[in-house]
Amino acid sequence: MSNFDTIGQQLITLSRSLGEPSRDLAILGEGNTSAKLDDDLFLVKASGYNLASLDEEGLITVRYSKLKGALDGEPVGDARTREILLNAREVQEGSKMPSVETYLHGFLLSLPDIMFVGHTHPTAVNALSCSVNAQNAFSGMLFPDEIVSCGVAVCYVEYTDPGIVLAQYLRRKVLEFVDRYDAPPRVIVMQNHGLIATGKTPTEVENATIMFVKACRVRLGTYAAGGPHFLPLEHVNRIHTRPDEHYRKRLIG
């Protein structure tokens, strides 16, 4: 089996798992996923396909080098956004359209240690991201396993128009995160939109997703008892660097 086939099957398995309706992470055509093939090529879910039933037909191979110019330039209109996406496909035949979020997937996959990306719309996450307290709700970490699976902090991105504009703004916020924490974020919350989880493996993406959904349910519960009590930064950093926590993380993937 080729590298393309292996990664494609891993992405399909991840997508179907994230799209399983009973998990309440994404329904209908919600969400998208991607996987890095090499320094330029990556796979991304095609627009309109369902994560829960995704197969090879719903994947498109895209060249990041054909998207990067748009990210570096001024925002363009909807027609030009679509044209760039279509031209970025490795195979030009057919009418399949890469997800409009392909721009941000390409950027994230260009970062160190990110090989897979999962974007979902979990109800528990959006209950907070759509609230008036959204930014504060994601301003700290609550418990050790959240830190182990989701990293030292949440990268919070205020709402903006999906597509190139969102990808440009997300890139800015992520690079600020990298400057501060010296590593890409494991979880990104997009206000009034949804969740992005990143990882070296599909398991890391899935673990970050489901653990962060639990953490959001906990956050929601704390507001019934006065609000969240975030762990002090020294405790967050201690948990993030503890050898036993690194050992546990390796075991759970």
C-alpha positions in Angstrom: 0.0 0.0 0.0 1.4 3.4 -1.0 1.9 6.3 1.4 -1.1 8.1 -0.3 -3.3 5.1 0.3 -2.2 4.6 3.9 -2.8 8.2 4.9 -6.0 8.4 2.9 -7.4 5.4 4.8 -6.3 6.9 8.1 -8.1 10.1 7.2 -11.3 8.3 6.2 -11.3 6.4 9.5 -10.8 9.5 11.5 -13.5 11.4 9.5 -16.1 8.6 10.0 -15.3 8.5 13.7 -15.6 12.3 14.1 -18.8 12.3 12.1 -20.6 9.5 13.9 -23.9 11.2 14.7 -24.2 9.7 18.2 -21.0 11.5 19.3 -22.6 14.9 18.6 -19.4 16.3 17.0 -20.7 17.0 13.5 -23.9 16.2 11.6 -25.0 16.3 8.0 -22.3 18.2 6.0 -20.7 19.8 9.0 -17.0 19.7 9.6 -13.9 18.8 7.5 -10.7 16.9 7.9 -7.2 16.9 6.3 -3.9 15.0 6.3 -0.4 15.9 5.1 1.1 13.9 2.3 4.4 15.8 1.8 5.7 19.3 2.1 3.3 20.6 -0.5 0.5 18.0 -1.0 -2.3 17.3 1.4 -5.7 15.6 1.4 -8.8 17.4 2.4 -12.5 16.5 2.5 -14.5 17.7 -0.4 -17.3 20.3 0.1 -20.7 18.8 0.7 -19.5 15.3 1.7 -20.6 13.8 5.1 -17.8 13.0 7.5 -19.8 9.9 8.8 -19.9 8.3 5.4 -16.7 9.6 3.8 -14.8 7.5 1.4 -12.1 7.9 -1.2 -14.6 9.7 -3.5 -14.9 12.5 -0.9 -11.2 13.3 -0.7 -9.3 15.8 -2.8 -5.5 16.2 -3.1 -4.5 19.8 -2.9 -1.2 21.7 -3.4 -0.6 24.2 -0.6 1.8 26.2 -2.8 -1.2 27.2 -4.9 -3.1 28.5 -1.9 -0.3 30.3 -0.1 -0.3 33.3 -2.4 -3.9 34.0 -1.6 -3.2 33.8 2.2 -0.3 36.3 1.7 -2.4 38.7 -0.4 -5.5 40.9 0.0 -8.8 39.1 0.6 -10.6 38.3 -2.6 -14.3 37.8 -3.5 -16.3 34.5 -3.5 -15.7 33.8 -7.2 -12.0 34.2 -7.0 -11.9 32.1 -3.8 -13.6 29.3 -5.6 -11.3 29.6 -8.6 -8.2 29.4 -6.4 -9.5 26.3 -4.7 -10.3 24.6 -7.9 -6.9 25.4 -9.4 -5.2 24.1 -6.3 -6.5 20.6 -6.9 -3.8 18.1 -8.0 -6.2 16.5 -10.4 -8.2 19.1 -12.3 -10.9 16.8 -13.8 -14.3 16.6 -12.3 -16.4 19.1 -10.3 -15.5 18.2 -6.8 -14.8 21.4 -4.7 -12.4 21.4 -1.8 -14.0 22.7 1.4 -13.8 26.5 1.8 -11.8 25.8 5.0 -9.0 24.2 2.8 -7.0 27.4 3.2 -6.7 27.1 6.9 -6.1 23.3 6.7 -3.2 24.0 4.3 -1.6 26.5 6.7 -2.0 24.3 9.8 -0.5 21.3 8.0 2.5 23.4 7.1 3.4 23.7 10.8 5.8 21.3 12.6 4.3 18.2 14.2 0.9 18.7 12.5 0.0 15.8 10.2 -3.7 15.6 10.7 -6.4 18.2 11.3 -10.0 17.6 12.4 -12.6 20.4 12.3 -15.9 19.7 14.0 -18.9 21.6 15.5 -19.6 19.9 18.8 -22.7 21.2 20.6 -20.9 21.5 24.0 -18.1 23.6 22.4 -20.5 25.8 20.4 -22.7 26.3 23.5 -19.7 28.2 24.9 -18.2 29.7 21.7 -21.6 31.2 20.8 -22.1 32.7 24.3 -21.4 36.2 25.6 -18.7 34.7 27.9 -16.9 32.8 25.1 -13.5 34.3 25.3 -13.3 34.0 29.1 -14.6 30.5 29.0 -11.5 29.4 27.0 -9.0 31.6 28.8 -7.6 28.7 31.0 -7.3 25.0 31.5 -9.4 23.1 34.1 -8.0 19.7 34.8 -4.9 17.6 34.1 -6.2 15.3 31.4 -7.4 18.4 29.4 -3.8 19.6 29.4 -2.4 16.2 28.5 -4.7 15.8 25.5 -5.3 19.4 24.5 -2.1 21.2 25.4 -1.3 24.1 27.6 -3.8 26.6 26.2 -6.7 27.1 23.8 -6.0 29.2 20.7 -9.1 31.4 20.5 -10.1 33.0 17.2 -12.8 35.6 17.1 -15.5 35.2 14.4 -14.7 36.2 10.9 -15.9 35.3 7.4 -15.1 31.6 6.5 -12.6 31.2 3.7 -9.5 33.2 3.0 -10.4 35.9 5.5 -10.8 33.4 8.3 -7.6 31.5 7.3 -5.6 34.8 7.3 -6.9 35.7 10.7 -6.4 32.2 12.1 -2.9 32.2 10.8 -2.1 35.4 12.7 -3.6 34.0 15.9 -1.8 30.7 15.6 1.5 32.3 15.0 1.0 34.5 18.0 0.3 31.3 20.0 3.5 29.6 18.6 5.5 32.7 19.7 4.1 32.5 23.2 4.1 28.7 23.8 6.8 27.6 21.3 4.5 25.0 19.8 1.4 24.9 17.6 -1.9 24.7 19.4 -3.6 21.3 19.8 -7.0 22.9 20.0 -8.4 26.0 18.3 -11.8 27.4 19.1 -13.4 29.6 16.4 -16.0 31.9 17.9 -19.6 31.1 16.8 -18.2 28.4 14.5 -16.5 25.3 16.0 -13.5 23.4 17.0 -10.2 22.5 15.3 -7.9 19.7 16.7 -4.4 19.0 15.4 -2.0 16.2 15.9 0.8 14.0 14.5 -1.6 11.1 14.3 -5.4 10.6 13.8 -5.5 9.3 17.4 -4.1 12.6 18.7 -6.7 14.6 16.8 -9.5 12.4 18.0 -8.3 12.4 21.6 -7.9 16.2 21.6 -11.4 16.5 20.2 -13.3 14.2 22.6 -11.3 15.4 25.7 -12.0 19.1 24.8 -15.7 18.3 24.4 -15.6 16.9 27.9 -13.8 19.9 29.1 -16.5 22.2 27.6 -19.2 20.2 29.3 -17.3 20.7 32.6 -17.0 24.4 31.8 -20.8 24.6 31.2 -21.4 22.9 34.5 -19.2 25.3 36.4 -21.3 28.2 35.4 -24.1 26.7 37.6 -21.7 26.9 40.6 -20.2 30.4 40.1 -18.0 29.9 37.0 -14.8 28.1 36.1 -11.8 27.8 38.4 -8.8 27.6 36.0 -5.6 26.0 37.1 -2.8 28.5 37.8 -0.2 28.6 35.0 2.5 27.1 37.2 0.4 24.0 37.6 -0.5 23.9 33.9 3.2 24.0 33.0 4.0 21.4 35.6 1.5 18.9 34.3 2.5 19.6 30.7 6.1 18.7 31.4 5.7 15.9 33.9 7.4 12.7 32.7 4.6 10.5 34.0 2.1 12.5 32.0 4.2 12.2 28.8 4.3 8.5 29.4 0.5 8.3 29.7 0.1 10.4 26.6 2.3 8.0 24.6 0.2 5.1 25.8 -3.2 6.7 24.8 -1.8 7.9 21.5 
